[in-house]
Amino acid sequence: EVQLQASGGGLVQPGGALKLSCVTSGFTFRDYTISWFRQAPGKEREWVAATRSGGGSVTYYADSVKGRFTISRDYAKNTAYLQMNSLKPEDTAVYYCARGRPPVGSLRNTGAYTYWGQGTLVTVSS
């Protein structure tokens, strides 16, 4: 059974940092792209970052988080991470990890991902 378990969310002050984890099981981790998405109240789910399949370290970021967030993956632990620094109130959202095989041009497309984690809430507030 394919599973993705997101965790690590919480309440943090503006300028602070959090590290999210996405523990996966039930599939060959290196064969799939793992992305992080987020959904703020009343807004559509938006793509945040992706780490490509194949065992390498190719990553992509939304402009809104570039330079502040870092996505990574540990192949030994079948786990992906999202290190979030310099957090802003507008980063407040439920964060989801997702598995798929999208072409580069479709990384932002939620329909390109077949399995999703349950989400973890990040609140940035003073």
C-alpha positions in Angstrom: 0.0 0.0 0.0 1.4 3.4 -1.0 1.6 5.8 1.9 2.9 9.3 2.4 2.9 10.7 5.9 3.6 14.4 6.3 4.6 15.9 9.6 6.5 18.8 11.2 4.0 21.6 11.0 3.3 24.0 13.9 3.1 27.6 15.0 6.2 29.8 14.3 6.8 33.5 14.4 7.6 35.5 11.3 11.2 35.0 10.3 11.3 31.6 12.0 12.0 28.2 10.5 10.3 24.8 10.3 11.3 21.5 8.7 8.6 19.3 7.3 9.0 15.6 6.7 7.2 13.2 4.3 7.8 9.6 5.2 6.9 7.3 2.4 6.3 3.5 2.0 4.9 1.0 -0.4 6.7 2.1 -3.6 10.2 2.5 -5.0 11.1 6.0 -3.6 13.7 6.8 -6.2 11.4 6.2 -9.1 9.0 9.1 -8.3 9.0 12.8 -8.1 8.0 14.1 -4.7 6.5 17.6 -4.5 5.2 19.8 -1.7 2.0 21.7 -2.1 0.2 24.0 0.2 -3.3 25.3 0.6 -4.3 28.4 2.5 -7.8 28.9 3.8 -10.1 29.9 0.9 -7.4 29.4 -1.7 -6.5 26.8 -4.2 -3.8 24.3 -3.6 -0.5 25.6 -5.0 2.7 23.8 -5.8 5.7 24.8 -3.6 8.7 22.6 -4.6 9.7 19.4 -6.2 12.5 16.9 -6.1 12.8 14.8 -9.2 13.1 11.0 -9.5 16.1 9.1 -10.6 18.4 9.2 -7.5 19.8 12.6 -8.2 19.2 16.0 -6.6 17.4 18.0 -9.2 15.0 20.4 -7.5 12.5 23.1 -8.5 10.8 25.9 -6.6 7.9 28.2 -6.8 9.1 31.8 -7.1 7.3 32.7 -3.9 9.6 30.4 -1.8 12.9 30.4 -3.8 15.8 31.2 -1.7 13.9 30.5 1.5 12.7 26.9 1.2 14.9 23.8 0.5 13.5 20.5 -0.6 15.6 17.4 -0.2 15.2 13.6 0.0 16.9 10.8 2.0 16.9 7.7 -0.1 18.0 5.5 2.8 14.9 6.6 4.8 12.5 7.0 1.9 11.8 10.4 3.2 11.5 13.8 1.7 11.9 17.1 3.6 11.0 20.7 3.2 13.2 23.1 5.2 11.4 26.4 5.5 13.4 29.5 6.6 12.5 33.2 6.8 8.8 32.3 7.2 6.2 34.9 6.4 2.6 35.1 7.5 1.6 34.4 3.8 3.3 31.0 4.2 0.5 29.9 6.5 -1.3 26.9 5.0 -1.7 23.2 5.2 1.3 21.6 3.5 0.9 18.3 1.6 3.5 16.0 0.0 2.6 14.2 -3.1 4.0 11.5 -5.4 3.9 11.5 -9.1 5.8 11.3 -12.4 5.0 14.6 -14.0 7.0 16.1 -16.8 8.9 19.2 -15.8 6.2 21.4 -17.4 3.5 19.8 -15.2 5.1 19.9 -11.8 2.5 22.4 -10.7 -0.4 20.3 -11.8 -2.1 18.6 -8.9 -3.6 16.1 -11.4 -0.2 14.8 -12.2 0.2 13.3 -8.7 -1.5 10.1 -7.8 -0.9 9.9 -4.0 -1.0 12.5 -1.3 0.0 12.8 2.3 -2.6 13.9 4.8 -1.3 17.4 5.3 0.4 19.3 8.1 -0.6 22.7 9.2 2.0 25.5 9.3 0.9 28.8 11.0 3.2 31.8 10.8 2.0 34.4 13.3 3.3 36.6 16.0 
